[in-house]
Amino acid sequence: MRKYVNAEAMQHAMKLLQLGAKVQQFNGKMCYVEFEIDGHKLEYAYNINGKNQYFLERIKPYPLPLKAFESEKDVVEIIKIDMEQYKNAIKSKNIDQFIEISSEMNIVLRKFEDLFLYYNISKEKADKMKEHIFKVEEIIDEIQKDSKRVNFLKEPDNLKTDI
């Protein structure tokens, strides 16, 4: 079976090389992690990338690439923190709405990519979308400012903490 997988990988690499790609193949490991917390699934996958870093992404409740880490120990630590944050978030009355909004935002992102890749969009239309994105960012900043912080396991990766 391993010979077949290696031969298949070589064929894929050859096709990509013919397209002009630089291809690196290495034997590595991929790890799939699954938790169930009060009826909610929390799933992750990580693998070792070409820079020998551990690339982690959350798969459920909605897909989100997290980032690359230097060691498996760092991956386990961030999953532990993320899981604790979700345990707390699941206690919220708004968890289902939060997951629904996150899922809708992922759908919008995929639709935007299709729009960009399949259609010629005018600068005016692109500017209009950008305006709406800025509005959503303003709403997020406003909600953050008006809300009580409940989790201090680590600093947020994407929110300003000086608000």
N, C-alpha and C positions, 0 to 999 in steps of 0.2 A: 504494500500500500504506500509506504514512504517513497519508493522509487517513482510511483505514479504521480504523487503530489509534487515531488521535485521536478519531474519532467513537465508537468502542467505549469509550474511556476516559471520554468525556463522558457516555455512557449509564450507565456504572458509577458515576460521580460523582453523577449525578442520583438514582440509586436509593439511594445512601448518604445523600445530603442529605435525601431523603424519610423516611429512617429516623431523622433527627435528628443526623446526624454533621456535623462540620466537616471539609471536604475541601479539601486543597491538592494541586494537580497541578503538576508541573514536569517539564520535559524534563531528563533526567539520564542518567547512564550506570550500567550495572551491569557488573561485571567478575567473571568466573569464572576461578578459578586452580586448576590441577591439577598435582600432583607424583606421581611413583611412586618410592618409596624401598624398595629391596630387596623388591619384590613387594607393598608396602603402599601404598594410595592415600591421599593427603592432599589434600583439596579445600576450597576457600574460595569464598565469594561476598561481594562488597561493593558497596554502592551509596551514593549521596549521599542523606541523609535531609532532612526539611523544615527542619532547623537548619543546613544546609550542612555537616554532618559526614559522615564516611565510616563507615557502619555495616558492620562485618565479622562474618561468622559462618563457623565451620568446618562443613563439610558431611560430610566423611568423615575419619577412620574412624567417627565418630559425630557427630550434629548438636549444635552448641553455639554459641549466640550469644556472641560475644566482647565487643565493646563498640564505641562510636563513637569515632572519632579525628578530629582537626582537619585533617589533611592526608593526601593519598595517600602522601606520604613516610613518615608514621607507620604507615600500613597495611602498606607494603612492609617496614618495619623489624620490625614485630611478626610478620609472616608469616615473615620470615627467622629470627627467634628461635624461633618455634614449630616451624619445619621442623628447625632444629638440635636442638631438644629431642626431636622425634620420631625423628630419626636416632639419637640416643643411646638413646631408649626402645626402639626396634626391636631393638637389640642385646641387650636383656633377654630372658631365657628366659620371662618372664611376659607378653610383649606381647600374645599372643593372648588370654590370660585377662583382661588389663586391658581390652582392647577389648570382650570379651564382657560383662564386668561393667558397663562404661560403657553398652553397648547395652541391657542389662537394666534399668539405672537409668532410661534414657530411656523404655523401655516402661512401667516402673512409674509414672513421672511422667504419661505419657499416660493410663494406666488410672486414676490418681488423679483427673485432670481429668474423665474421663468419669464417674467415681463422684460427684464433686462436682456436676457439671452435670446428671446424670440421676436422682440419687437424693437422698432426704432422709436425711441421716446424723445419728445421735444424737450428742450432745456426748461421751458415754462412748466411742463408737467412734472419734470424731475424736481424743480424748485418747489412746486406745490407739495409734493410728497415730503421733501426735506422739512418744509414748514411744519407739517403735521407731526413728523418725528420729533422736532424740537418741542412741540406742544406736549407730546407724551413725556418727554424728558422733564419738562417743567412740572407736569403733574406728579411725576415720581418724586422730584425734589420737594414739592409742596407737601406731599403725603409723608415723606420722610421727616420733614421739619415738624409736622403736626402730630407725629406718632411717637409713642414711647418705645425706646429700644429695649428689647427683652433678651437679646442674646449677646454675650460678650466672650464667647469661646475664642474668637479671633476677630480681626477687623474685617469689614466688608471688602470684597475685591473690587467692586465697581461703583459703590456709592461714595460720595464725599462725606467724610466723617466730621468736617468742621462746620456743618450746617447747624 
